[in-house]
Amino acid sequence: MHPPKPSTSRVRHPTVRDLPGDERGSAPLEFIVVGLLLLVPLVYLIASLGLIQSHALGVESGARHLARAIAMAPDAATADSRADAMLQTTASEYGISAGSIDVGFACVPAGGACPRAGATMMVSVAARVPLPLVPPVLGLDDIASVPVSATAVHKVSRFWGAE
């Protein structure tokens, strides 16, 4: 018997099955696993930063509006009611827990009651931003929270409190 002639023999091309290490189907699996490992923390980071930014804007807006509302009030009773209303409005608008907001007042020059006529009033507002998906177990929600604060300055009218 004679060997086949090269021109008439069929040339066999390697197929996917003939490749060493048979890696068919691993690319989609790798894409899904690596994609999830990178995507989940990225989505959490974006959600956390959005929440922190929202609270930061809320305390900044609260300090500014609170200083203006108090400085423009004609007397202390009106200033108290305006301040309470302003804090409640700011807390509900920006999704901040009203109980977690700390407010501080100071007047320059120091001494005497604050606010007072002719003084420069500084209002500080601070809050803590609880990070999403952190359970309130063993104080983890307090540990995993970000503090945000803002200060606003407003000049009190020299006629403040005068009747």
ChimeraX attribute file (.defattr): number of C-alpha atoms within 10 A of each C-alpha:
attribute: neighborCount
match mode: 1-to-1
recipient: residues
	/A:1	3
	/A:2	4
	/A:3	6
	/A:4	9
	/A:5	8
	/A:6	8
	/A:7	7
	/A:8	7
	/A:9	9
	/A:10	9
	/A:11	8
	/A:12	6
	/A:13	7
	/A:14	8
	/A:15	7
	/A:16	10
	/A:17	10
	/A:18	9
	/A:19	10
	/A:20	7
	/A:21	7
	/A:22	10
	/A:23	10
	/A:24	10
	/A:25	8
	/A:26	10
	/A:27	10
	/A:28	10
	/A:29	10
	/A:30	11
	/A:31	11
	/A:32	13
	/A:33	12
	/A:34	11
	/A:35	11
	/A:36	12
	/A:37	11
	/A:38	11
	/A:39	13
	/A:40	10
	/A:41	11
	/A:42	12
	/A:43	11
	/A:44	14
	/A:45	14
	/A:46	11
	/A:47	14
	/A:48	18
	/A:49	13
	/A:50	12
	/A:51	19
	/A:52	20
	/A:53	13
	/A:54	16
	/A:55	26
	/A:56	22
	/A:57	17
	/A:58	26
	/A:59	27
	/A:60	20
	/A:61	20
	/A:62	29
	/A:63	27
	/A:64	20
	/A:65	20
	/A:66	27
	/A:67	26
	/A:68	21
	/A:69	19
	/A:70	25
	/A:71	25
	/A:72	17
	/A:73	19
	/A:74	15
	/A:75	18
	/A:76	16
	/A:77	12
	/A:78	14
	/A:79	20
	/A:80	14
	/A:81	13
	/A:82	19
	/A:83	20
	/A:84	11
	/A:85	14
	/A:86	19
	/A:87	23
	/A:88	16
	/A:89	14
	/A:90	22
	/A:91	20
	/A:92	12
	/A:93	11
	/A:94	17
	/A:95	13
	/A:96	23
	/A:97	15
	/A:98	14
	/A:99	9
	/A:100	12
	/A:101	17
	/A:102	13
	/A:103	18
	/A:104	11
	/A:105	15
	/A:106	17
	/A:107	21
	/A:108	15
	/A:109	10
	/A:110	11
	/A:111	8
	/A:112	8
	/A:113	10
	/A:114	17
	/A:115	25
	/A:116	21
	/A:117	18
	/A:118	16
	/A:119	21
	/A:120	20
	/A:121	25
	/A:122	20
	/A:123	23
	/A:124	22
	/A:125	23
	/A:126	21
	/A:127	23
	/A:128	20
	/A:129	22
	/A:130	22
	/A:131	21
	/A:132	14
	/A:133	9
	/A:134	14
	/A:135	13
	/A:136	12
	/A:137	8
	/A:138	8
	/A:139	10
	/A:140	13
	/A:141	16
	/A:142	16
	/A:143	12
	/A:144	16
	/A:145	16
	/A:146	14
	/A:147	13
	/A:148	19
	/A:149	19
	/A:150	19
	/A:151	19
	/A:152	19
	/A:153	20
	/A:154	20
	/A:155	19
	/A:156	22
	/A:157	17
	/A:158	11
	/A:159	12
	/A:160	19
	/A:161	15
	/A:162	8
	/A:163	6
